[in-house]
Amino acid sequence: MQIVSLLDEFKCDLSAAPRLRCRARASLASRALSCVSTAAPAATIRCPHPRHPPSGRACWVMGAPSQATTWGRALWALLLATLGSAASQPLGAESVCTARPLAKYSLTFTGKWSQTAFPKQYPLFRPPAQWSSLLGAAHSSDYSMWRKNQYVSDGLRDFAERGEAWALMRELEAAGEKLQSVHEVFSAPAVPSGTGHTSAELEAHARHSLVSFVVRIVPSPDWFVGVDSLDLCDGDRWREQVEVDLYPYDAGTDSGFTFSSPNFATIPQDTVTEITSSSPSHPANSFYYPRLKSLPPIARVTLVRLRQNPRTFVLPPPGPLGGGNEITDSLSGPETPLDCEVSLWSSWGLCGGPCGKLGAKSRTRYVRVQPANHGTPCPELEEEAECVPDNCV
């Protein structure tokens, strides 16, 4: 007997002939099961539709005669045991969560997008720096909300570019209904400032122990922050607290370089890429800080497990952030030095002065980016040079 994959929908035919062949196909894993037996009694195998399986068994035998050989029974029991064990495993090589079935968590998103940490082109108005609402899900390993170096879905594209969540919500609901891979969808209010926080509660399941979410950077072309498949389970126990620093990502659907860039679709669409202090390597990039080895975190997420029992429900002790999604301007952060940037020199002006003597001409340039946080100051913006007047009479 050779087991090739999991069962999703299969057909079995056990006839009086001394040979058993089972063919199966898996719609999720796109693989097959095949088994061959040379000594099996006559029986009928009933195989359920994947949406209506019988309780506790993948398929069952009707009318199996009592004179079935011990070897045949052992083979069939081994087949069912193997299929049952395989069906409980997640796709891929992920570890299995054996913690108690349910765990509740408090999620706190903290924006750290301040003018001192990110002084270049920091949005002050129309609109000022802020965060969209948070949208996430607790799911299993066969679902992905977004992933680095992969293409985003149409729903995530709408969310990253315009903050529209309807299509993304429909995708989450479809994954929950058809694939049974999404256990819960959760959200948190928007943060009307670059520095502030918002919170939500979520429930994780032993078979759905992964958490993913996205928050749009406003304003931006298609930039966002979030986590991809963060596992809250550690073997046979739930993690008590998890903290993750967040950095900006480009959804790969819009080609803008700056926070206020107009919509200009990326054709063909690109994959999700992390924005760093040197990538994209273009001086116009709002996150371009060549003096830094890496960007400071632009946000942070903290997940704390909530203690509960049948009679009481105790929230974790209040932290320094308090509650709600009020603006917190006192959040400390690094001071990122921003060097002055100036334009190229203009052309030289006319040479002025008395005839027969040396005159002077000048040229100018202007400041493109004002220095901040002890960055390199601006150089001289006007320069003069000697010349000989050429318009004398």
Backbone torsions as a table, in degrees:
resi	resn	phi	psi	omega
1	MET	NA	135.2	179.4
2	GLN	-128.5	122.5	179.0
3	ILE	-97.0	121.3	-177.8
4	VAL	-97.7	-35.1	-176.1
5	SER	-165.1	-175.1	177.8
6	LEU	-76.5	161.7	175.8
7	LEU	-99.4	136.6	168.2
8	ASP	-119.4	-42.9	177.3
9	GLU	-151.5	126.7	-177.3
10	PHE	-146.8	163.3	177.6
11	LYS	-127.6	134.8	-179.0
12	CYS	-124.5	143.2	177.6
13	ASP	-137.0	113.4	-179.1
14	LEU	-115.0	106.4	-176.6
15	SER	-106.1	-178.4	-179.1
16	ALA	-71.5	-15.5	179.1
17	ALA	-63.3	147.3	-176.4
18	PRO	-75.9	47.0	177.9
19	ARG	-155.5	137.1	179.1
20	LEU	-118.4	126.2	174.8
21	ARG	-125.0	128.0	176.7
22	CYS	-118.0	131.7	177.0
23	ARG	-119.0	135.3	-179.1
24	ALA	-139.9	151.5	174.5
25	ARG	-132.3	143.3	-178.0
26	ALA	-112.9	118.7	-178.9
27	SER	-72.5	-29.7	-179.8
28	LEU	-85.5	-46.7	-176.4
29	ALA	-88.5	-14.3	-179.7
30	SER	54.5	40.6	177.3
31	ARG	-131.1	-179.8	-173.2
32	ALA	-135.0	157.9	173.5
33	LEU	-113.7	134.7	174.4
34	SER	-135.2	138.0	178.0
35	CYS	-141.0	146.1	-178.4
36	VAL	-131.3	127.8	177.0
37	SER	-126.6	141.6	-178.2
38	THR	-106.2	-1.2	-179.9
39	ALA	-145.6	78.9	-179.3
40	ALA	-127.7	137.1	-179.5
41	PRO	-76.1	167.6	179.6
42	ALA	-69.3	135.1	178.5
43	ALA	-166.5	173.4	177.7
44	THR	-121.8	130.0	-179.2
45	ILE	-104.7	120.8	176.8
46	ARG	-99.2	124.0	-176.6
47	CYS	-116.2	119.9	-174.0
48	PRO	-76.2	159.9	169.4
49	HIS	-67.1	143.8	-175.8
50	PRO	-60.8	-23.8	-179.9
51	ARG	-84.9	-12.6	-178.6
52	HIS	-132.6	60.9	-178.9
53	PRO	-75.1	150.0	173.2
54	PRO	-69.6	151.5	-174.2
55	SER	-65.5	122.4	170.3
56	GLY	81.3	-3.7	-178.6
57	ARG	-139.9	145.8	179.6
58	ALA	-80.2	-37.0	172.6
59	CYS	-158.4	164.3	-174.2
60	TRP	-138.9	160.2	-175.1
61	VAL	-100.7	129.5	176.5
62	MET	-111.1	129.6	173.4
63	GLY	74.1	24.6	177.6
64	ALA	-69.0	127.2	-176.6
65	PRO	-70.4	153.2	-177.8
66	SER	-70.2	-18.1	-177.2
67	GLN	-86.4	15.7	178.0
68	ALA	-59.9	139.9	-177.4
69	THR	-70.9	154.1	177.8
70	THR	-60.4	-37.2	179.6
71	TRP	-64.9	-41.9	179.3
72	GLY	-64.2	-41.0	178.4
73	ARG	-63.2	-43.9	-178.9
74	ALA	-63.3	-39.4	178.9
75	LEU	-63.3	-45.3	-179.4
76	TRP	-66.1	-40.6	177.5
77	ALA	-62.6	-39.3	178.8
78	LEU	-66.0	-38.4	177.8
79	LEU	-61.4	-49.0	-179.8
80	LEU	-63.9	-40.4	179.7
81	ALA	-64.6	-40.3	179.8
82	THR	-66.0	-43.1	178.7
83	LEU	-65.1	-41.6	179.8
84	GLY	-63.6	-40.4	178.6
85	SER	-67.2	-41.4	-179.1
86	ALA	-67.4	-36.4	-178.1
87	ALA	-65.0	-24.6	-179.2
88	SER	-85.6	-6.6	-178.3
89	GLN	-88.1	142.5	174.3
90	PRO	-72.1	155.7	177.3
91	LEU	-65.4	145.3	-179.4
92	GLY	85.9	-158.6	-174.5
93	ALA	-107.9	21.3	-177.3
94	GLU	-68.8	149.6	177.9
95	SER	-74.7	154.9	-177.7
96	VAL	-90.7	134.2	177.0
97	CYS	-86.5	122.4	179.3
98	THR	-115.3	18.4	177.6
99	ALA	-71.2	169.6	177.5
100	ARG	-55.0	145.6	-165.6
101	PRO	-50.8	-44.1	-172.5
102	LEU	-119.5	148.8	173.5
103	ALA	-148.6	135.9	177.8
104	LYS	-103.6	142.3	-178.2
105	TYR	-132.3	149.0	169.1
106	SER	-101.9	125.0	180.0
107	LEU	-107.7	127.4	177.4
108	THR	-121.1	119.6	175.8
109	PHE	-99.9	126.3	-178.1
110	THR	-119.7	117.9	175.9
111	GLY	-80.7	132.4	179.8
112	LYS	-121.6	26.2	-177.0
113	TRP	-86.2	82.4	-177.9
114	SER	-105.4	164.2	-179.9
115	GLN	-71.7	-27.3	177.8
116	THR	-74.3	-35.5	179.9
117	ALA	-79.7	-32.2	-177.7
118	PHE	-134.2	71.2	-173.0
119	PRO	-74.0	-21.2	-174.5
120	LYS	-70.8	121.3	177.4
121	GLN	53.1	32.1	-177.5
122	TYR	-60.7	125.3	-176.1
123	PRO	-70.8	121.5	-179.8
124	LEU	-107.0	-20.3	-179.6
125	PHE	-160.4	161.5	172.6
126	ARG	53.1	60.9	-16.6
127	PRO	-91.2	164.0	174.9
128	PRO	-73.4	170.0	178.8
129	ALA	-59.4	132.2	-179.0
130	GLN	-163.6	175.4	-179.4
131	TRP	-122.6	141.9	176.3
132	SER	-74.6	178.5	172.1
133	SER	-64.7	155.3	-179.9
134	LEU	-96.8	135.1	178.1
135	LEU	-131.7	126.9	-176.9
136	GLY	-150.0	-179.2	-177.9
137	ALA	-152.8	148.0	167.6
138	ALA	-97.4	125.3	-169.0
139	HIS	-148.0	176.0	177.1
140	SER	-97.4	179.8	-173.0
141	SER	-74.5	-11.6	179.7
142	ASP	-91.5	14.5	174.5
143	TYR	-127.9	142.3	177.1
144	SER	-134.3	120.6	178.4
145	MET	-75.8	-43.0	174.5
146	TRP	-160.8	159.2	-179.2
147	ARG	-154.2	139.1	177.9
148	LYS	-60.2	139.7	179.1
149	ASN	68.2	17.0	173.2
150	GLN	-126.3	161.3	-178.4
151	TYR	-77.9	141.9	177.4
152	VAL	-80.4	158.6	176.5
153	SER	-77.2	169.7	177.5
154	ASP	-62.1	-37.2	179.5
155	GLY	-65.3	-42.8	179.3
156	LEU	-70.3	-30.0	175.9
157	ARG	-62.5	-47.4	178.6
158	ASP	-60.9	-38.2	-179.0
159	PHE	-69.5	-44.6	-176.4
160	ALA	-69.7	-34.1	-176.8
161	GLU	-86.1	-42.6	-172.1
162	ARG	-124.8	-3.7	-179.2
163	GLY	76.7	14.8	179.6
164	GLU	-86.9	123.3	-170.9
165	ALA	-104.9	-4.1	-173.0
166	TRP	-62.7	-47.3	-178.4
167	ALA	-64.7	-39.5	178.6
168	LEU	-66.2	-37.4	176.8
169	MET	-63.8	-40.8	178.5
170	ARG	-64.4	-37.5	177.0
171	GLU	-64.5	-40.4	178.2
172	LEU	-65.2	-42.8	179.7
173	GLU	-65.2	-39.2	178.8
174	ALA	-64.7	-39.6	178.3
175	ALA	-65.5	-34.4	178.7
176	GLY	-72.2	-36.1	-176.0
177	GLU	-82.7	-42.5	-173.8
178	LYS	-88.0	-45.8	-175.6
179	LEU	-95.3	-12.2	-175.3
180	GLN	55.4	33.9	-175.3
181	SER	-103.8	-12.3	178.3
182	VAL	-110.3	119.4	-178.8
183	HIS	-85.9	-39.7	-176.4
184	GLU	-154.4	143.4	173.4
185	VAL	-109.9	134.1	-178.8
186	PHE	-133.9	161.2	-179.7
187	SER	-147.4	163.5	177.7
188	ALA	-140.1	150.2	-178.1
189	PRO	-63.7	160.4	177.6
190	ALA	-69.6	159.7	176.5
191	VAL	-111.6	115.8	-173.9
192	PRO	-80.8	28.0	-179.1
193	SER	-157.4	160.3	177.3
194	GLY	-70.3	-27.2	178.3
195	THR	-117.0	113.2	-179.0
196	GLY	176.9	-174.1	-179.4
197	HIS	-148.3	160.0	176.9
198	THR	-145.8	161.9	-173.5
199	SER	-144.2	161.9	178.1
200	ALA	-154.6	165.6	173.6
201	GLU	-118.2	147.7	-178.8
202	LEU	-144.2	161.7	179.7
203	GLU	-122.2	127.8	177.8
204	ALA	-108.1	148.6	-178.9
205	HIS	-117.4	155.7	-179.1
206	ALA	-57.8	-34.7	177.5
207	ARG	-89.9	-6.1	179.8
208	HIS	-135.1	66.3	-172.8
209	SER	-96.7	2.7	-178.5
210	LEU	-96.5	144.6	-179.6
211	VAL	-125.4	133.0	174.2
212	SER	-133.8	147.0	174.9
213	PHE	-157.6	165.4	177.2
214	VAL	-137.8	147.8	172.8
215	VAL	-136.8	128.1	-178.2
216	ARG	-80.9	140.0	173.0
217	ILE	-84.1	123.1	-176.8
218	VAL	-121.9	124.5	-1.7
219	PRO	-85.6	155.1	175.1
220	SER	-171.9	162.9	177.5
221	PRO	-67.2	-58.0	179.5
222	ASP	-157.7	40.7	-174.9
223	TRP	-97.2	146.9	-177.8
224	PHE	-154.0	168.5	170.1
225	VAL	-125.9	163.7	178.1
226	GLY	167.0	-175.3	174.7
227	VAL	-125.5	149.7	-179.8
228	ASP	-119.0	111.0	172.7
229	SER	55.7	52.5	174.4
230	LEU	-76.3	120.8	-175.5
231	ASP	-87.1	120.5	178.7
232	LEU	-88.5	-6.2	-177.5
233	CYS	-105.7	139.2	177.3
234	ASP	-124.7	83.2	-179.1
235	GLY	71.0	-108.8	-177.7
236	ASP	-102.5	15.9	179.7
237	ARG	-145.1	156.8	176.2
238	TRP	-88.2	144.0	176.7
239	ARG	-70.2	136.6	-178.6
240	GLU	-77.2	-37.3	-179.2
241	GLN	-154.7	138.9	178.4
242	VAL	-134.8	131.8	175.7
243	GLU	-124.5	133.8	-178.4
244	VAL	-135.6	126.5	172.2
245	ASP	-77.2	140.5	-175.6
246	LEU	-114.6	144.0	-178.9
247	TYR	-129.6	157.2	-174.7
248	PRO	-71.6	145.5	175.6
249	TYR	-126.2	150.0	175.5
250	ASP	-103.5	125.6	-177.4
251	ALA	-71.9	-14.1	177.3
252	GLY	81.4	16.5	-177.8
253	THR	-113.6	-12.6	-178.5
254	ASP	-132.8	142.0	-172.0
255	SER	-98.8	14.3	-179.1
256	GLY	-69.9	150.5	179.3
257	PHE	-102.8	-24.4	-172.9
258	THR	-118.0	166.4	179.9
259	PHE	-57.1	-38.3	-173.9
260	SER	-99.6	17.1	-179.0
261	SER	-63.0	141.2	175.2
262	PRO	-70.3	161.2	179.4
263	ASN	-66.8	123.8	177.9
264	PHE	-143.3	100.6	-171.1
265	ALA	-59.1	139.9	174.3
266	THR	-83.6	116.0	-178.3
267	ILE	-126.6	119.6	-4.4
268	PRO	-73.2	161.0	-179.5
269	GLN	-58.9	142.0	179.1
270	ASP	-101.6	172.0	177.9
271	THR	-86.8	171.0	177.9
272	VAL	-69.6	128.5	178.9
273	THR	-130.6	148.5	176.9
274	GLU	-81.0	136.0	176.1
275	ILE	-89.0	127.4	-178.5
276	THR	-120.7	-178.3	-179.7
277	SER	-69.9	-14.4	-179.1
278	SER	-128.1	4.1	-179.8
279	SER	-140.6	123.8	2.1
280	PRO	-64.5	139.7	-177.0
281	SER	-83.5	77.8	-178.5
282	HIS	-147.2	129.0	-177.6
283	PRO	-58.1	-23.3	-178.9
284	ALA	-78.3	-14.6	-178.2
285	ASN	-62.2	130.2	-177.1
286	SER	-65.8	-21.0	178.6
287	PHE	-105.5	17.9	-178.0
288	TYR	-84.4	107.9	177.7
289	TYR	-130.7	83.7	-172.8
290	PRO	-63.5	-20.0	179.3
291	ARG	-76.7	-15.8	-178.4
292	LEU	-94.2	140.3	172.8
293	LYS	-72.2	-34.3	178.6
294	SER	-152.8	155.3	177.8
295	LEU	-71.4	147.9	169.0
296	PRO	-69.7	155.4	178.5
297	PRO	-60.3	135.3	-179.5
298	ILE	-90.2	-14.0	178.2
299	ALA	-161.4	174.1	178.2
300	ARG	-149.2	145.9	174.9
301	VAL	-122.3	138.3	178.3
302	THR	-127.0	127.2	176.4
303	LEU	-116.1	126.4	-179.0
304	VAL	-123.3	129.1	179.2
305	ARG	-71.7	135.4	179.2
306	LEU	-91.9	128.8	178.6
307	ARG	-77.5	138.8	-178.3
308	GLN	-154.8	152.6	170.7
309	ASN	-146.9	175.1	-173.8
310	PRO	-57.1	-24.6	-175.1
311	ARG	-109.5	-25.3	-176.0
312	THR	-127.4	154.9	176.4
313	PHE	-137.6	108.1	-171.9
314	VAL	-109.6	123.9	176.2
315	LEU	-76.1	155.4	176.6
316	PRO	-67.1	156.3	-180.0
317	PRO	-59.6	143.8	-177.9
318	PRO	-62.2	136.3	179.0
319	GLY	-95.8	-169.9	-177.6
320	PRO	-69.8	-13.4	-176.9
321	LEU	-85.2	-20.3	-177.2
322	GLY	76.0	-150.4	-177.6
323	GLY	-126.0	173.5	178.5
324	GLY	78.7	-165.5	179.3
325	ASN	-124.7	37.8	179.9
326	GLU	-67.3	157.7	-179.7
327	ILE	-74.7	136.1	178.9
328	THR	-122.1	97.7	-177.4
329	ASP	-81.5	-11.5	-175.0
330	SER	-90.2	7.7	179.4
331	LEU	-62.1	123.8	-179.5
332	SER	-78.7	148.6	179.7
333	GLY	-160.7	169.0	-179.5
334	PRO	-70.4	155.0	174.3
335	GLU	-99.4	110.5	-178.7
336	THR	-88.3	116.9	179.1
337	PRO	-66.4	135.4	178.6
338	LEU	-121.2	117.4	-179.1
339	ASP	-77.6	152.6	176.3
340	CYS	-69.4	140.7	175.2
341	GLU	-123.2	131.3	-178.8
342	VAL	-121.5	162.2	179.6
343	SER	-79.4	175.3	172.6
344	LEU	-70.9	160.3	177.7
345	TRP	-66.8	146.7	172.6
346	SER	-76.8	175.4	174.8
347	SER	-69.5	157.1	177.5
348	TRP	-68.3	141.9	176.7
349	GLY	-80.2	-178.5	179.5
350	LEU	-66.9	151.0	178.3
351	CYS	-82.6	124.3	-179.7
352	GLY	-114.0	144.7	178.2
353	GLY	151.6	169.5	-179.1
354	PRO	-70.2	153.1	-180.0
355	CYS	-66.3	142.6	178.4
356	GLY	81.9	-1.4	178.8
357	LYS	-127.4	165.7	177.9
358	LEU	-71.2	137.5	176.0
359	GLY	-112.0	-161.6	-179.1
360	ALA	-142.3	147.1	175.0
361	LYS	-130.8	159.1	-176.3
362	SER	-140.0	162.0	174.0
363	ARG	-143.9	160.1	-174.0
364	THR	-135.4	166.1	170.9
365	ARG	-147.5	167.7	-175.7
366	TYR	-129.7	164.0	-177.8
367	VAL	-83.7	125.9	176.5
368	ARG	-93.8	-37.0	178.7
369	VAL	-136.1	122.0	177.9
370	GLN	-73.6	141.5	179.1
371	PRO	-69.4	155.7	179.3
372	ALA	-151.0	154.2	175.0
373	ASN	53.7	48.2	176.2
374	HIS	65.1	31.2	174.3
375	GLY	-76.0	175.2	-179.2
376	THR	-61.1	125.9	-178.9
377	PRO	-68.9	166.5	-178.2
378	CYS	-75.9	143.5	175.8
379	PRO	-79.1	-177.6	177.0
380	GLU	-62.2	141.2	-176.7
381	LEU	-101.3	-2.8	179.7
382	GLU	-138.1	141.3	-178.2
383	GLU	-136.8	138.5	178.6
384	GLU	-118.5	154.7	177.4
385	ALA	-146.6	151.4	178.6
386	GLU	-73.8	151.1	179.1
387	CYS	-157.3	170.4	178.6
388	VAL	-110.5	121.8	-179.6
389	PRO	-57.9	135.8	-178.5
390	ASP	-116.2	12.2	-179.8
391	ASN	-119.6	28.7	-177.9
392	CYS	-78.5	148.1	178.6
393	VAL	-98.6	NA	NA
